[in-house]
């Protein structure tokens, strides 16, 4: 199947604040596929590559809140 940008959807987003750093957690589906989690810093162009354990746990809680919003296959 060829890529169709019309099938890209942002299912939901949350802001997570940890130690004065703001992370944007988004659940996105590309080309109508399986939803994926995208984590970036606020006002940043690139996704986050590494997380400390406390940030990871806060983001995991945010993803749990986003998961019910995702359509099930």
N, C-alpha and C positions, 0 to 999 in steps of 0.2 A: 504494500500500500504506500503510495506516495505521500509525502508530508503535506498536510493541509493546515495552515495557521488558523483557520476558522475553528478547528477542533480543540485548540488550546484553551484551557479553562483554569481559572484560579478559584479553587473551592472555598478557601478561607485563609485568613491571616490573623496572627496574634503578635503583639509586642511583648517581649519578655525583658524586664529590667533586672540586671544582676550587677551589683557593685558599680553603679553609675554608668554601666554600659547597656545600650539598648539593642537587643537582637530582634530581627523581624523573622518570624517563623511562618512560612507559607506552605499550604498544601496545594500542589498544582498537578494538572493532568495535561500532558503534551500529546498532541495528535490523537486524542481520544483514548489514550492508553491508561495504564495503571497510575493512580495518584502517587506523587513523590513529594518528599519533604525538602524544602529549600530554606536554608538558614543563612542570613546575612546580617551585617551590622547596619544600623540605621544610617542613611546617607552614604552608603558604600555601593560600589558597582559590582563587587565580587563576592561570591559565597564564602562562608567561614569554613576553614579547613580543619582546625583543631579547636576542641572545647575542653575546658577544665571540668572536673567531675561535678562541681556545684552548678555550673552553667548547663551541663548536660542534663542533670536531673530536672532543673526548672523548664528546660525546653521539652523534655519528655512529658511533663505535665501539660504543657501547652498543646503538644501533638495529640495527647489523649482527648483533649477538649475538641480538637479539630476533627478527629477520626469519625465521630458519629455523623458529621456533616458530609462525609465522603460517600458517594453512591457505592453500593455493594454490587458485585458482579453476579 
